[in-house]
Amino acid sequence: MRIVQAGFTLIELSVTTGILGILASIALGPFSGLIEQQRATATIEALQSHMALARTAAIARNRAAVLCPSRDGQTCSNGTDWSSGWILFIDANNNRQSDAGDELVRTDLRGNGSGLRIKSSSGRNKLRYRSTGSSAGTNLTISICGRSDNLLGQVIVNNIGRPRSQRPRKPTACPA
């Protein structure tokens, strides 16, 4: 009586694994663009959510609320770079800075792993809501840019305080 063994040889298994590795590396290119788009979408939604929370907090507490870029999660950064994250605080003394007596409502710190560059317009780097829910001043535009310096999306806040988002229809360079 003859015994038949079923299975794969080591050579067949090595060739199959090699082919799967090649196919995976080919498919990785388009997936990295998709992942970058999804990270941009998540960032846009997080910014709009924090803006809505800032507006609500200002109205509910009858005090000004400020959303600003932050590197440490405690104080506002002076520049226009939001890539490290941002904080939302109730500005009790209306100096537009997070002080010891101010209530820190929300912190969103972001690591460098996303590869996204988040930058606000140079004219306005903070968003301040009054106790009425309005936000006077010029429009604030926060741009989200990818690794290849392409614009992935923007969050624009008008001078009344209403945020909206937009994405470019065709490839666009990130604003300087």
PAZAPA-4460 file (N, C-alpha, C; in steps of 0.05 Angstrom, whole numbers, plus 32768, in hexadecimal, padded with zeros to 4 digits):
% residues 176
    n_x    n_y    n_z   ca_x   ca_y   ca_z    c_x    c_y    c_z   seq   type   mol
   8010   7FE9   8000   8000   8000   8000   8012   8019   8000     1      M     A
   800B   802C   7FF0   801B   8044   7FEC   800E   805C   7FFB     2      R     A
   801E   806B   8009   8014   8082   8018   801A   809C   8008     3      I     A
   8005   80AB   8002   8009   80C4   7FF3   8008   80DB   8007     4      V     A
   801C   80EC   8006   801E   8103   8018   8016   811C   8008     5      Q     A
   8004   812C   8014   7FFB   8145   8007   8008   815C   8015     6      A     A
   800D   8172   8006   8018   818A   8012   8029   8199   7FFE     7      G     A
   8037   81AD   8008   8048   81BE   7FF7   8065   81B9   7FFD     8      F     A
   8075   81BB   7FE9   8092   81B9   7FEE   809C   81D4   7FF7     9      T     A
   80B4   81D5   8002   80C0   81EE   800B   80C4   8201   7FF4    10      L     A
   80CB   81F7   7FDD   80CF   8209   7FC6   80B4   8215   7FBD    11      I     A
   809F   8206   7FBC   8085   8211   7FB4   807C   8227   7FC8    12      E     A
   8080   8221   7FE1   8078   8235   7FF6   8089   824E   7FF4    13      L     A
   80A3   824C   7FEE   80B4   8264   7FEB   80AC   8274   7FD3    14      S     A
   80A6   8268   7FBD   809F   8276   7FA5   8084   8285   7FA9    15      V     A
   8071   8278   7FB6   8057   8284   7FBB   805A   829C   7FCE    16      T     A
   806A   8299   7FE3   806F   82AF   7FF5   807D   82C7   7FE7    17      T     A
   808F   82C1   7FD6   809D   82D6   7FC6   808A   82E5   7FB4    18      G     A
   8078   82D7   7FA7   8065   82E4   7F95   8051   82F5   7FA5    19      I     A
   8048   82EB   7FBC   8036   82FB   7FCD   8044   8314   7FD7    20      L     A
   805E   8312   7FDE   806D   832A   7FE6   8070   833F   7FD0    21      G     A
   8074   8336   7FB8   8076   8348   7FA1   805B   8356   7F9C    22      I     A
   8045   8347   7F9D   802B   8352   7F99   8023   8366   7FAF    23      L     A
   802B   8360   7FC8   8025   8372   7FDE   8034   838C   7FDB    24      A     A
   804E   838B   7FD2   805D   83A3   7FCF   8052   83B5   7FB8    25      S     A
   8048   83A8   7FA3   803C   83B7   7F8D   8022   83C5   7F97    26      I     A
   8012   83B7   7FA7   7FF9   83C2   7FB0   7FFD   83D7   7FC6    27      A     A
   8014   83D8   7FD3   8018   83EB   7FE8   8018   8408   7FDF    28      L     A
   8021   840E   7FC7   8021   8429   7FBD   8006   8437   7FBD    29      G     A
   7FF2   842B   7FB0   7FD7   8437   7FB0   7FCB   8438   7FCD    30      P     A
   7FD1   8425   7FDD   7FC6   8425   7FF8   7FD1   843C   8009    31      F     A
   7FEA   8443   8005   7FF6   8459   8015   7FE7   8474   800F    32      S     A
   7FE0   8478   7FF6   7FD0   8490   7FEF   7FB5   848F   7FFC    33      G     A
   7FA8   8478   7FFD   7F8E   8475   8009   7F90   847A   8027    34      L     A
   7FA5   846F   8034   7FA9   8473   8050   7FAD   8491   8057    35      I     A
   7FBC   849F   8046   7FC1   84BB   804A   7FA6   84CB   8047    36      E     A
   7F96   84C4   8034   7F7C   84D1   8031   7F6A   84CC   8049    37      Q     A
   7F6A   84B4   8054   7F5A   84AD   806B   7F64   84BC   8084    38      Q     A
   7F7E   84BF   8087   7F89   84CF   809D   7F81   84EC   809B    39      R     A
   7F81   84F7   8082   7F79   8513   807E   7F5C   8516   8085    40      A     A
   7F4B   8503   807D   7F2E   8504   8084   7F2A   8503   80A2    41      T     A
   7F39   84F2   80B0   7F36   84F0   80CD   7F3F   850A   80DA    42      A     A
   7F54   8517   80CF   7F5E   8531   80DA   7F49   8547   80D6    43      T     A
   7F3E   8548   80BE   7F29   855C   80B8   7F11   8558   80CB    44      I     A
   7F09   8540   80CF   7EF2   853B   80E1   7EF9   8541   80FE    45      E     A
   7F11   853C   8106   7F19   8542   8122   7F1A   8560   8126    46      A     A
   7F24   856F   8112   7F25   858C   8115   7F09   8598   8116    47      L     A
   7EF7   858E   8104   7EDC   8599   8105   7ECD   8591   811E    48      Q     A
   7ED2   857A   8129   7EC6   8571   8142   7ECF   8583   8159    49      S     A
   7EE9   8589   815A   7EF4   859A   816F   7EEA   85B7   816C    50      H     A
   7EE6   85C0   8153   7EDB   85DB   814F   7EBE   85DC   8159    51      M     A
   7EAF   85C8   8154   7E93   85C7   815D   7E92   85C6   817C    52      A     A
   7EA5   85B7   8187   7EA6   85B5   81A5   7EAF   85D0   81B0    53      L     A
   7EC1   85DE   81A3   7EC9   85F8   81AD   7EB2   860C   81AD    54      A     A
   7EA3   860B   8198   7E8C   861D   8196   7E77   8617   81AC    55      R     A
   7E71   85FE   81AF   7E5E   85F5   81C4   7E68   85FC   81E0    56      T     A
   7E82   85F8   81E5   7E8E   85FE   81FF   7E8C   861B   8205    57      A     A
   7E91   862C   81F1   7E90   8649   81F5   7E74   8652   81FC    58      A     A
   7E60   8647   81EF   7E44   864E   81F4   7E3B   8643   820F    59      I     A
   7E42   862A   8215   7E39   861D   822E   7E46   862A   8246    60      A     A
   7E5F   8632   8245   7E6D   863E   825C   7E6B   865C   825D    61      R     A
   7E60   8668   8247   7E5D   8685   8245   7E79   8693   8248    62      N     A
   7E8D   8687   823C   7EA8   8691   823B   7EB5   868A   8220    63      R     A
   7EC9   8698   8219   7ED7   8694   8200   7EE6   8678   8201    64      A     A
   7EE5   866A   81EB   7EF4   8651   81E8   7F08   8654   81D1    65      A     A
   7F20   8649   81D5   7F35   864C   81C1   7F3E   8630   81B8    66      V     A
   7F41   862D   819E   7F4D   8615   8192   7F67   861E   8185    67      L     A
   7F7D   8613   818D   7F97   861C   8182   7FAA   8605   817F    68      C     A
   7FBF   8608   816E   7FD3   85F3   816B   7FE4   85F1   8184    69      P     A
   7FEC   85D8   818A   7FFC   85D4   81A2   800F   85BD   819E    70      S     A
   8027   85C0   81A9   803B   85AA   81A7   803B   8599   81C1    71      R     A
   8034   85A5   81D7   8036   8598   81F1   801B   8590   81FD    72      D     A
   8005   8599   81F1   7FEB   8593   81FD   7FE3   85A4   8214    73      G     A
   7FF2   85B9   821A   7FEC   85CB   8230   7FEB   85E8   8228    74      Q     A
   7FFB   85F0   8215   7FFD   860C   820C   7FFA   860E   81EE    75      T     A
   7FF3   8626   81E5   7FF0   862B   81C8   800C   8630   81BC    76      C     A
   800F   8625   81A4   8027   862C   8194   8023   8646   8186    77      S     A
   8037   8655   8182   8034   866F   8175   8033   866E   8157    78      N     A
   803B   8658   814B   803C   8656   812E   8022   864C   8122    79      G     A
   8023   8645   8109   800C   863C   80FA   800C   861E   80F6    80      T     A
   801F   860F   8102   8021   85F3   80FE   8010   85E4   8113    81      D     A
   7FFB   85D6   8109   7FE9   85C6   811A   7FF0   85A8   8119    82      W     A
   8006   85A0   810C   800D   8584   8108   8011   8575   8121    83      S     A
   801B   8582   8137   8020   8574   8150   8006   8570   8160    84      S     A
   7FF2   8580   815A   7FD8   857E   8168   7FCD   8599   816F    85      G     A
   7FB8   8599   817F   7FAB   85B1   8187   7F9D   85AD   81A2    86      W     A
   7F96   85C4   81AF   7F88   85C3   81C8   7F70   85D6   81C6    87      I     A
   7F5D   85D0   81D7   7F44   85E0   81DA   7F42   85E7   81F7    88      L     A
   7F40   8601   81FD   7F3E   860A   8219   7F2A   8621   821B    89      F     A
   7F20   8624   8233   7F0E   863B   823A   7F20   8651   8243    90      I     A
   7F1F   8668   8235   7F30   867E   823A   7F23   8691   824F    91      D     A
   7F28   868C   8268   7F1A   869B   827D   7F21   86B9   827E    92      A     A
   7F3A   86C0   8278   7F43   86DC   8279   7F45   86E9   825D    93      N     A
   7F3C   86DB   8249   7F3C   86E6   822D   7F57   86EF   8222    94      N     A
   7F6C   86E1   822A   7F87   86E9   8220   7F90   86D7   8208    95      N     A
   7F7F   86C4   8201   7F83   86B1   81EB   7F9B   869F   81EF    96      R     A
   7FA3   869B   8208   7FB8   8689   820F   7FAE   8676   8225    97      Q     A
   7FB7   865D   8224   7FB0   864A   8239   7FC0   864F   8252    98      S     A
   7FB2   8659   8266   7FBE   8660   8280   7FB8   864B   8295    99      D     A
   7FC4   864E   82AC   7FBF   863A   82C2   7FA2   8639   82CA   100      A     A
   7F93   864F   82CA   7F78   864F   82D2   7F63   8647   82BD   101      G     A
   7F6D   8643   82A5   7F5A   863D   828F   7F54   861F   828E   102      D     A
   7F3C   8618   8288   7F33   85FC   8286   7F3B   85F1   826B   103      E     A
   7F4B   85DB   826B   7F53   85CD   8253   7F3D   85B9   824C   104      L     A
   7F2F   85BE   8237   7F17   85AE   8230   7F20   8595   8220   105      V     A
   7F31   8598   820D   7F39   8582   81FC   7F55   8585   81F1   106      R     A
   7F63   856F   81EF   7F7E   856F   81E4   7F7F   855A   81CE   107      T     A
   7F8B   8560   81B8   7F8F   854D   81A2   7FAC   854F   8199   108      D     A
   7FBD   853E   81A4   7FD9   853D   819C   7FDD   8528   8187   109      L     A
   7FEC   852F   8172   7FF0   851C   815C   800E   8516   815A   110      R     A
   8014   84FD   8155   8030   84F5   8151   8038   84FB   8134   111      G     A
   8051   84F7   812F   805C   84FC   8114   8057   84E5   8101   112      N     A
   804B   84CF   810A   8047   84B8   80FA   8034   84BB   80E3   113      G     A
   8022   84CF   80E4   800E   84D2   80CE   801B   84DE   80B5   114      S     A
   8030   84ED   80B8   803C   84FA   80A1   802D   8511   8096   115      G     A
   8017   8519   80A3   8007   8530   8099   8013   854A   80A4   116      L     A
   8011   855F   8094   8019   8579   809D   7FFF   8589   809F   117      R     A
   7FFA   8594   80B7   7FE1   85A4   80BC   7FEA   85C0   80C2   118      I     A
   7FE0   85D3   80B2   7FE9   85EF   80B4   7FD2   8602   80B1   119      K     A
   7FD1   8616   80C2   7FBB   862A   80BF   7FC5   8642   80AF   120      S     A
   7FB2   8652   80A7   7FB9   866A   8098   7FC9   867D   80AA   121      S     A
   7FDB   868D   809D   7FED   869D   80AD   7FDF   86B4   80BB   122      S     A
   7FC8   86BD   80B1   7FBA   86D4   80BE   7FAD   86CD   80D8   123      G     A
   7FA7   86B3   80DC   7F98   86AB   80F4   7FA1   868F   80FB   124      R     A
   7FAD   868B   8112   7FB6   8671   811A   7FA6   8664   8131   125      N     A
   7F93   8673   813C   7F82   8669   8151   7F65   866D   814A   126      K     A
   7F54   865C   8156   7F37   8660   8152   7F2B   8666   816D   127      L     A
   7F1F   867D   816F   7F13   8686   8189   7EF6   868B   8185   128      R     A
   7EE6   867C   8195   7EC9   867F   8195   7EC1   8690   81AD   129      Y     A
   7EB0   86A4   81A8   7EA6   86B4   81BE   7E90   86A5   81CC   130      R     A
   7E86   86B0   81E2   7E71   86A3   81F1   7E57   86A2   81E1   131      S     A
   7E54   86B1   81CC   7E3D   86B0   81BA   7E3F   869B   81A5   132      T     A
   7E56   868E   81A2   7E5A   867A   818E   7E65   8685   8174   133      G     A
   7E6A   869E   8173   7E75   86AA   815B   7E94   86AB   815D   134      S     A
   7EA0   86AF   8146   7EBD   86B0   8145   7EC5   86C7   8132   135      S     A
   7EC9   86DE   813D   7ECE   86F5   812C   7EEB   86F4   8122   136      A     A
   7EF0   8702   810D   7F0A   8704   8101   7F0A   86FA   80E4   137      G     A
   7F21   86F5   80D9   7F23   86EB   80BE   7F1E   86CD   80BE   138      T     A
   7F1A   86C3   80A6   7F16   86A6   80A3   7F30   8698   80AB   139      N     A
   7F2D   8680   80B7   7F43   866F   80BE   7F42   8657   80AB   140      L     A
   7F58   8651   809E   7F5B   863A   808D   7F71   8628   8098   141      T     A
   7F6A   860F   809D   7F7D   85FB   80A6   7F80   85E7   808F   142      I     A
   7F99   85E5   8084   7F9E   85D3   806E   7FAB   85BA   8077   143      S     A
   7FA3   85A3   806C   7FAE   8589   8072   7FBD   8580   8059   144      I     A
   7FD7   857C   805C   7FE8   8575   8045   7FF5   855A   8049   145      C     A
   7FFA   854C   8033   8006   8532   8033   8024   8533   8033   146      G     A
   8030   851B   8032   804D   8518   8032   805A   8524   8019   147      R     A
   804D   8524   8003   8058   852F   7FEA   8050   854C   7FE7   148      S     A
   8049   8559   7FFC   8041   8576   7FFD   8029   857C   7FEB   149      D     A
   8017   8569   7FE9   7FFE   856D   7FDB   7FE7   8573   7FEF   150      N     A
   7FD5   8584   7FE7   7FBF   858C   7FF8   7FAA   8575   7FF8   151      L     A
   7FA4   856B   8010   7F90   8556   8012   7F75   8560   801B   152      L     A
   7F74   8577   8029   7F5B   8582   8031   7F5F   859B   8042   153      G     A
   7F49   85A9   8047   7F4A   85C2   8057   7F32   85C4   8068   154      Q     A
   7F35   85D0   807F   7F1F   85D8   8090   7F1F   85F6   8091   155      V     A
   7F09   8602   8089   7F06   861F   8088   7EF1   8628   809C   156      I     A
   7EF8   863B   80AD   7EE5   8647   80C0   7EE0   8663   80B8   157      V     A
   7EC7   866A   80B3   7EC1   8686   80AC   7EC1   8697   80C4   158      N     A
   7EBE   86B2   80C1   7EC0   86C4   80D7   7EA8   86C3   80EA   159      N     A
   7E94   86B4   80E3   7E7D   86AF   80F5   7E83   8698   8108   160      I     A
   7E95   8686   80FE   7E9D   866F   810E   7E94   8654   8103   161      G     A
   7E89   8654   80EB   7E7F   863B   80E0   7E96   862D   80D0   162      R     A
   7E9D   8614   80D8   7EB2   8606   80CA   7EA6   85F6   80B2   163      P     A
   7EB5   85F3   809D   7EAE   85E2   8087   7EC8   85D6   807C   164      R     A
   7EC5   85C0   806E   7EDD   85B3   8063   7EDB   85B2   8045   165      S     A
   7EF2   85B0   8038   7EF3   85AD   801B   7F0C   859D   8014   166      Q     A
   7F09   858F   7FFE   7F20   8580   7FF3   7F25   858A   7FD6   167      R     A
   7F3E   858A   7FCE   7F43   8593   7FB2   7F38   857F   7F9E   168      P     A
   7F2E   8588   7F88   7F23   8577   7F73   7F3A   856B   7F61   169      R     A
   7F4F   857A   7F5F   7F67   8570   7F50   7F7F   8574   7F62   170      K     A
   7F95   8566   7F5B   7FAD   8568   7F6C   7FB6   8585   7F6E   171      P     A
   7FBA   858E   7F87   7FC1   85A9   7F8D   7FD9   85AA   7FA1   172      T     A
   7FEB   85BD   7F9D   8001   85C0   7FAF   7FF7   85CB   7FCA   173      A     A
   8004   85C4   7FDF   7FFD   85CE   7FF9   8004   85EB   7FFB   174      C     A
   7FF2   85FC   8007   7FF8   8618   800A   8010   861D   801B   175      P     A
   801F   8631   8015   8038   8637   8024   8033   8642   8040   176      A     A
***
